[in-house]
Amino acid sequence: MNTRRQYTASAYTIDFKNHAILLVYNTKLRKWLQPGGHILDSELETPWDAAIRETKEETGVDIKVIGPVLNNHYQPIAVEHYSNSVGDMIDIQYLAEPCSTDFFSSPCICWQDIFTIDFNLEIDSEIKEKSKSLYKEYQIGGNCYGEYKNRET
């Protein structure tokens, strides 16, 4: 069966001030993921705008993509290909921070503490490792709230 490739965008939203990452439970895949969804073709939506919109729709949290930026355009932190029960997808992933930490009241949305993420057995290892890596790579003096700075390693 030939399925149409789907293009999605998502945001690893990290609250650097409170050392937490925003996650949603995907009931189709039965696992915790970063918020995200389809890029709207009909509106010529940019991938980073799709990540912002989808995060708001899924969680109620307003976010700001924080980098990296090249030629006045946000650059993804990763582009990943997934083939699963939902379909054949290309996910364009961004780094973001919350404008507030308020979210819809739902058992399918959580702020997961970065320092205790390994103890949450419901989160798969890929999400755990990427979350910890992004937190470590992009935190600036323990707090980059409102500002992105590219660090050399």
FIVOLUM-589926 format. One record per residue (C-alpha): residue number from 1; residue in three letters; chain; y, z, x. Coordinates in pm, whole numbers. Example, Ala and Ser with C-alpha at 12.3 -4.5 7.8 and 13.67 -1.06 7.14 Angstrom:
BEGIN
+------+--------+--------+--------+--------+--------+
: miro : drenvo : badren :  north :     up :   east :
+------+--------+--------+--------+--------+--------+
:    1 :    ALA :      A :   -450 :    780 :   1230 :
:    2 :    SER :      A :   -106 :    714 :   1367 :
+------+--------+--------+--------+--------+--------+
REM end
This chain:
BEGIN
+------+--------+--------+--------+--------+--------+
: miro : drenvo : badren :  north :     up :   east :
+------+--------+--------+--------+--------+--------+
:    1 :    MET :      A :      0 :      0 :      0 :
:    2 :    ASN :      A :    341 :   -100 :    137 :
:    3 :    THR :      A :    608 :    166 :     85 :
:    4 :    ARG :      A :    979 :    119 :    145 :
:    5 :    ARG :      A :   1115 :    313 :    439 :
:    6 :    GLN :      A :   1356 :    585 :    329 :
:    7 :    TYR :      A :   1658 :    699 :    528 :
:    8 :    THR :      A :   1753 :   1063 :    507 :
:    9 :    ALA :      A :   1996 :   1298 :    675 :
:   10 :    SER :      A :   1964 :   1671 :    730 :
:   11 :    ALA :      A :   2156 :   1954 :    889 :
:   12 :    TYR :      A :   2035 :   2234 :   1108 :
:   13 :    THR :      A :   2298 :   2478 :    983 :
:   14 :    ILE :      A :   2332 :   2771 :   1219 :
:   15 :    ASP :      A :   2546 :   3077 :   1155 :
:   16 :    PHE :      A :   2613 :   3165 :   1519 :
:   17 :    LYS :      A :   2806 :   3477 :   1421 :
:   18 :    ASN :      A :   2508 :   3626 :   1235 :
:   19 :    HIS :      A :   2234 :   3455 :   1442 :
:   20 :    ALA :      A :   2071 :   3283 :   1144 :
:   21 :    ILE :      A :   1963 :   2937 :   1030 :
:   22 :    LEU :      A :   1976 :   2805 :    674 :
:   23 :    LEU :      A :   1637 :   2693 :    541 :
:   24 :    VAL :      A :   1508 :   2559 :    209 :
:   25 :    TYR :      A :   1153 :   2558 :     79 :
:   26 :    ASN :      A :   1034 :   2203 :      8 :
:   27 :    THR :      A :    790 :   2233 :   -281 :
:   28 :    LYS :      A :    648 :   1880 :   -230 :
:   29 :    LEU :      A :    561 :   1946 :    136 :
:   30 :    ARG :      A :    504 :   2320 :     79 :
:   31 :    LYS :      A :    703 :   2429 :    383 :
:   32 :    TRP :      A :   1042 :   2558 :    496 :
:   33 :    LEU :      A :   1281 :   2293 :    630 :
:   34 :    GLN :      A :   1645 :   2235 :    710 :
:   35 :    PRO :      A :   1838 :   2110 :    403 :
:   36 :    GLY :      A :   1863 :   1734 :    369 :
:   37 :    GLY :      A :   1792 :   1429 :    160 :
:   38 :    HIS :      A :   1849 :   1060 :     99 :
:   39 :    ILE :      A :   2152 :    870 :    224 :
:   40 :    LEU :      A :   2317 :    701 :    -73 :
:   41 :    ASP :      A :   2306 :    324 :    -12 :
:   42 :    SER :      A :   2520 :    237 :   -312 :
:   43 :    GLU :      A :   2814 :    442 :   -186 :
:   44 :    LEU :      A :   2789 :    337 :    181 :
:   45 :    GLU :      A :   2759 :    705 :    266 :
:   46 :    THR :      A :   2759 :    799 :    634 :
:   47 :    PRO :      A :   2458 :    998 :    750 :
:   48 :    TRP :      A :   2668 :   1304 :    836 :
:   49 :    ASP :      A :   2833 :   1295 :    492 :
:   50 :    ALA :      A :   2485 :   1279 :    338 :
:   51 :    ALA :      A :   2378 :   1586 :    539 :
:   52 :    ILE :      A :   2688 :   1774 :    419 :
:   53 :    ARG :      A :   2638 :   1666 :     55 :
:   54 :    GLU :      A :   2265 :   1739 :     50 :
:   55 :    THR :      A :   2312 :   2086 :    201 :
:   56 :    LYS :      A :   2571 :   2168 :    -67 :
:   57 :    GLU :      A :   2350 :   2029 :   -346 :
:   58 :    GLU :      A :   2037 :   2213 :   -229 :
:   59 :    THR :      A :   2188 :   2546 :   -127 :
:   60 :    GLY :      A :   2545 :   2577 :   -252 :
:   61 :    VAL :      A :   2662 :   2623 :    108 :
:   62 :    ASP :      A :   2959 :   2422 :    235 :
:   63 :    ILE :      A :   2903 :   2317 :    595 :
:   64 :    LYS :      A :   3089 :   2157 :    881 :
:   65 :    VAL :      A :   2911 :   1923 :   1124 :
:   66 :    ILE :      A :   3007 :   2057 :   1466 :
:   67 :    GLY :      A :   2894 :   1797 :   1709 :
:   68 :    PRO :      A :   2837 :   1621 :   1926 :
:   69 :    VAL :      A :   3113 :   1362 :   1870 :
:   70 :    LEU :      A :   3144 :   1022 :   2037 :
:   71 :    ASN :      A :   3423 :    774 :   1956 :
:   72 :    ASN :      A :   3536 :    992 :   1662 :
:   73 :    HIS :      A :   3189 :    979 :   1501 :
:   74 :    TYR :      A :   2943 :   1265 :   1472 :
:   75 :    GLN :      A :   2627 :   1197 :   1667 :
:   76 :    PRO :      A :   2286 :   1316 :   1555 :
:   77 :    ILE :      A :   2101 :   1580 :   1752 :
:   78 :    ALA :      A :   1776 :   1401 :   1666 :
:   79 :    VAL :      A :   1635 :   1106 :   1476 :
:   80 :    GLU :      A :   1278 :   1161 :   1363 :
:   81 :    HIS :      A :   1021 :    947 :   1186 :
:   82 :    TYR :      A :    792 :   1112 :    933 :
:   83 :    SER :      A :    507 :    966 :    731 :
:   84 :    ASN :      A :    381 :   1218 :    480 :
:   85 :    SER :      A :    302 :   1263 :    111 :
:   86 :    VAL :      A :    669 :   1206 :     25 :
:   87 :    GLY :      A :    685 :    869 :    203 :
:   88 :    ASP :      A :    782 :    688 :    521 :
:   89 :    MET :      A :   1110 :    844 :    634 :
:   90 :    ILE :      A :   1364 :    822 :    911 :
:   91 :    ASP :      A :   1556 :   1154 :    919 :
:   92 :    ILE :      A :   1892 :   1165 :   1100 :
:   93 :    GLN :      A :   1954 :   1526 :   1197 :
:   94 :    TYR :      A :   2287 :   1697 :   1264 :
:   95 :    LEU :      A :   2403 :   2033 :   1388 :
:   96 :    ALA :      A :   2632 :   2220 :   1149 :
:   97 :    GLU :      A :   2775 :   2561 :   1082 :
:   98 :    PRO :      A :   2849 :   2720 :    746 :
:   99 :    CYS :      A :   3199 :   2750 :    603 :
:  100 :    SER :      A :   3062 :   3058 :    423 :
:  101 :    THR :      A :   2723 :   3225 :    403 :
:  102 :    ASP :      A :   2709 :   3241 :     22 :
:  103 :    PHE :      A :   2428 :   3040 :   -132 :
:  104 :    PHE :      A :   2256 :   2977 :   -465 :
:  105 :    SER :      A :   2037 :   3265 :   -572 :
:  106 :    SER :      A :   1689 :   3126 :   -523 :
:  107 :    PRO :      A :   1366 :   3232 :   -351 :
:  108 :    CYS :      A :   1359 :   2877 :   -206 :
:  109 :    ILE :      A :   1673 :   2929 :      8 :
:  110 :    CYS :      A :   1713 :   3171 :    297 :
:  111 :    TRP :      A :   1917 :   3259 :    601 :
:  112 :    GLN :      A :   1645 :   3318 :    861 :
:  113 :    ASP :      A :   1736 :   3540 :   1155 :
:  114 :    ILE :      A :   1688 :   3342 :   1477 :
:  115 :    PHE :      A :   1564 :   3648 :   1667 :
:  116 :    THR :      A :   1285 :   3721 :   1416 :
:  117 :    ILE :      A :   1194 :   3363 :   1317 :
:  118 :    ASP :      A :    868 :   3380 :   1516 :
:  119 :    PHE :      A :    745 :   3661 :   1291 :
:  120 :    ASN :      A :    784 :   3456 :    973 :
:  121 :    LEU :      A :    443 :   3297 :    929 :
:  122 :    GLU :      A :    566 :   3071 :    647 :
:  123 :    ILE :      A :    783 :   2866 :    886 :
:  124 :    ASP :      A :    601 :   2606 :   1093 :
:  125 :    SER :      A :    629 :   2600 :   1471 :
:  126 :    GLU :      A :    834 :   2277 :   1486 :
:  127 :    ILE :      A :   1118 :   2430 :   1280 :
:  128 :    LYS :      A :   1097 :   2757 :   1476 :
:  129 :    GLU :      A :   1120 :   2586 :   1814 :
:  130 :    LYS :      A :   1397 :   2347 :   1717 :
:  131 :    SER :      A :   1602 :   2629 :   1557 :
:  132 :    LYS :      A :   1573 :   2852 :   1863 :
:  133 :    SER :      A :   1646 :   2564 :   2099 :
:  134 :    LEU :      A :   1960 :   2457 :   1909 :
:  135 :    TYR :      A :   2083 :   2815 :   1887 :
:  136 :    LYS :      A :   2037 :   2865 :   2260 :
:  137 :    GLU :      A :   2185 :   2528 :   2358 :
:  138 :    TYR :      A :   2497 :   2539 :   2142 :
:  139 :    GLN :      A :   2597 :   2905 :   2126 :
:  140 :    ILE :      A :   2911 :   2975 :   2328 :
:  141 :    GLY :      A :   2951 :   3334 :   2434 :
:  142 :    GLY :      A :   2746 :   3444 :   2135 :
:  143 :    ASN :      A :   2984 :   3280 :   1887 :
:  144 :    CYS :      A :   3100 :   2921 :   1846 :
:  145 :    TYR :      A :   3221 :   2977 :   1491 :
:  146 :    GLY :      A :   3462 :   2702 :   1391 :
:  147 :    GLU :      A :   3448 :   2522 :   1722 :
:  148 :    TYR :      A :   3202 :   2299 :   1907 :
:  149 :    LYS :      A :   3201 :   2274 :   2282 :
:  150 :    ASN :      A :   2963 :   2058 :   2478 :
:  151 :    ARG :      A :   2802 :   2266 :   2750 :
:  152 :    GLU :      A :   2655 :   2124 :   3065 :
:  153 :    THR :      A :   2316 :   2267 :   3150 :
+------+--------+--------+--------+--------+--------+
REM end
